[in-house]
Every structure is written in structure tokens, then in C-alpha cells.
Amino acid sequence: MTLRADTIHHGYADTTVLENVSLSVDPGEIVAIIGPSGVGKTTLLRLLALFDRPHEGVLEYDGIDVWATSQQERLALRRRIGMVFQDASLFDASVRRNAEYGLHVRRSWSDRLRREIADLVGLRNGTSDALEALDVVGLAEQLDRHASSLSGGEAQRVAFARALAYDPDVLLLDEPTSDLDPRNTAVIEDAVRAASLRGIGVAIATHDMNQARRVADRVAVLLGDGIIEVADTETIFEDPADPRTRKFIDGELIY
Ligand SMILES: Nc1ncnc2c1ncn2[C@@H]1O[C@H](COP(=O)(O)OP(=O)(O)OP(=O)(O)O)[C@@H](O)[C@H]1O
């Protein structure tokens, strides 16, 4: 599924956060959204995930203007998205129950909802399951551990597995490794790459430039109240068109 945001304007009360923001994520593509703290990365991901409606602009899932559809259709489209937040926020249950959560949701869908989703965006065969997803993040041997006993890094890996087990078309990751050590970060980054190889499109918000460089195919630089530049990763790091991108990468531009 292709996600496309077109000339989005959004903000809170009198504050404009995003102005004229356009961005797309193609199947199997990893797009990093980089920018300093408070610039609107979370706001943009929440809009892409349909948690909030943009004040202006169009959001398309596979060419469907999502905010022009019925609430039920929108719910169906929403279910094609997996999201992982900075804070893992697991349920008070075992690793296995946490990873299986999305599957329970999916099993609870009525035949009618299943048909609607299939008609709108197609339904994959659901090849992934919770165990496979936990294996991807190296936790398949820890099924019975309780979430409360996990380290922060392990918890975040379970949160990632939970999103993956849901068999999404697109993964939206909000600073998924900002609190993690290099080993846990590497596990998540490998899992992101594996997801993209399976055709899942990924948008990852990060203020870690090196992470963007390691995982992304394309990078969008969010500064001020908009995306100042979006280009393939090499161009952003080696030959950016906007001088502010160079300054931001070099750590000189702290917004
Ligand atoms: N619910 C809200 N109500 C009012 N203002 C908000 C709300 N959510 C975010 N903001 C403001 O919008 C701006 C963008 O916030 P956002 O969380 O999207 O930035 P960010 O780039 O994700 O930051 P960080 O990297 O620190 O997570 C900030 O100034 C923030 O204070």
C-alpha cells in the first residue's frame, strides 16, 4: 500500500506545526523523517496513522482519499497500519500475549469487515504470526516472561513484534530506539530492514542522523514548520540541496 500526504497543514490551537507538508511512502520503502525535537515528527506520524485529521490537505492510502471515506472504511484502512511509539507501552501480560494482541484483534473481525478491507486495500495471507515476529526480534525463546520483567530494549522489541504480527502494509515508527542501547537498536534496525524486504513500507521518525543513514532509502528533513528537503539518503548526507540540511546534519542548526 502506498501512503501519500499531500500539502498537509496542521497544528494545535493557534500554533502551526506542519505547513504544506507532502510525503509518500511506497511499499517496501524505508523513509526516515528527521528533525529536531518538537518540530512535528510525532504530529505527522499521527496524521499518517489517521489518529488525527489534518486541518488541510489530503491523505491517500493507495489512491483513496481516506478522510473522504466513511468512518467504517477509514477504520478498515487504519487497520493496515502498524505503529510503534517511543515508549513500548506493553500490556500487563506475557511476551506471547503481547505479541499476539493484533492477531486477536484481527480474528475478532466480522466476515463483513474482512470483506470490506479486502475490497478496499486487499488482505494479505497473514503469513506472519506472533512467534515469527518475536523470532525476528530475537525473543522467540522468551514467550512466557511477563512484560514487567523485560528491560526497556526487550520491551521495545516486543512492541515491534506486536506491530509486525498484525501483518501491516505500513509500519510507522516514532523514535523506536531513542532510549535503547546499540545492541537493541541494531535488532530493531535489522527488523525494520527485514520488514521492508517483505514489502512493508516504513516511515521512521528519528533525531538520530546515523540511524537515518543506516536504514533509510529516503530521508525527509523536517525543520521549522515544514519539510525543507526530501531526497534519497545518499543525497541528503552527501549533497543536500538545502544549506539548512547540511547545517542540521553537522549539528550546527539546533531548532
Ligand atoms: N496535543 C497537543 N496539544 C498542543 N500542542 C501539541 C500537542 N502535541 C504536540 N504539540 C506541540 O506541537 C509541536 C510538535 O510536537 P511533536 O511531538 O509532533 O514534535 P516531535 O518532532 O515529534 O518532537 P520529539 O522529537 O520531541 O518527540 C510541539 O511544539 C509540541 O509542543
The ligand as an SDF file (V2000), in Angstrom:
LIG
                    3D

 31 33  0  0  0  0  0  0  0  0999 V2000
   -1.7640   17.5810   21.7640 N   0  0  0  0  0  0  0  0  0  0  0  0
   -1.0530   18.6970   21.6390 C   0  0  0  0  0  0  0  0  0  0  0  0
   -1.5590   19.8880   22.0110 N   0  0  0  0  0  0  0  0  0  0  0  0
   -0.8400   21.0170   21.8630 C   0  0  0  0  0  0  0  0  0  0  0  0
    0.4030   21.0880   21.3510 N   0  0  0  0  0  0  0  0  0  0  0  0
    0.9420   19.9240   20.9700 C   0  0  0  0  0  0  0  0  0  0  0  0
    0.2730   18.6650   21.0730 C   0  0  0  0  0  0  0  0  0  0  0  0
    1.0800   17.6950   20.6020 N   0  0  0  0  0  0  0  0  0  0  0  0
    2.2120   18.3040   20.2140 C   0  0  0  0  0  0  0  0  0  0  0  0
    2.1300   19.6310   20.4210 N   0  0  0  0  0  0  0  0  0  0  0  0
    3.1750   20.6240   20.0870 C   0  0  0  0  0  0  0  0  0  0  0  0
    3.4230   20.5070   18.7060 O   0  0  0  0  0  0  0  0  0  0  0  0
    4.8090   20.6310   18.4140 C   0  0  0  0  0  0  0  0  0  0  0  0
    5.2920   19.3780   17.6840 C   0  0  0  0  0  0  0  0  0  0  0  0
    5.2560   18.2680   18.5650 O   0  0  0  0  0  0  0  0  0  0  0  0
    5.6630   16.8050   18.0920 P   0  0  0  0  0  0  0  0  0  0  0  0
    5.5220   15.9130   19.2780 O   0  0  0  0  0  0  0  0  0  0  0  0
    4.9090   16.4440   16.8800 O   0  0  0  0  0  0  0  0  0  0  0  0
    7.2110   17.0150   17.7320 O   0  0  0  0  0  0  0  0  0  0  0  0
    8.3800   15.9320   17.5470 P   0  0  0  0  0  0  0  0  0  0  0  0
    9.1950   16.3850   16.4120 O   0  0  0  0  0  0  0  0  0  0  0  0
    7.7810   14.5610   17.4650 O   0  0  0  0  0  0  0  0  0  0  0  0
    9.1780   16.0630   18.9070 O   0  0  0  0  0  0  0  0  0  0  0  0
   10.0530   14.9730   19.7100 P   0  0  0  0  0  0  0  0  0  0  0  0
   11.2150   14.6130   18.8380 O   0  0  0  0  0  0  0  0  0  0  0  0
   10.4540   15.7230   20.9590 O   0  0  0  0  0  0  0  0  0  0  0  0
    9.1440   13.8080   20.0130 O   0  0  0  0  0  0  0  0  0  0  0  0
    5.4880   20.8600   19.7540 C   0  0  0  0  0  0  0  0  0  0  0  0
    5.6910   22.2310   19.9060 O   0  0  0  0  0  0  0  0  0  0  0  0
    4.5100   20.3250   20.7570 C   0  0  0  0  0  0  0  0  0  0  0  0
    4.6340   21.0030   21.9790 O   0  0  0  0  0  0  0  0  0  0  0  0
  1  2  1  0
  2  3  1  0
  2  7  2  0
  3  4  2  0
  4  5  1  0
  5  6  2  0
  6  7  1  0
  6 10  1  0
  7  8  1  0
  8  9  2  0
  9 10  1  0
 10 11  1  0
 11 12  1  0
 11 30  1  0
 12 13  1  0
 13 14  1  0
 13 28  1  0
 14 15  1  0
 15 16  1  0
 16 17  2  0
 16 18  1  0
 16 19  1  0
 19 20  1  0
 20 21  2  0
 20 22  1  0
 20 23  1  0
 23 24  1  0
 24 25  2  0
 24 26  1  0
 24 27  1  0
 28 29  1  0
 28 30  1  0
 30 31  1  0
M  END
$$$$
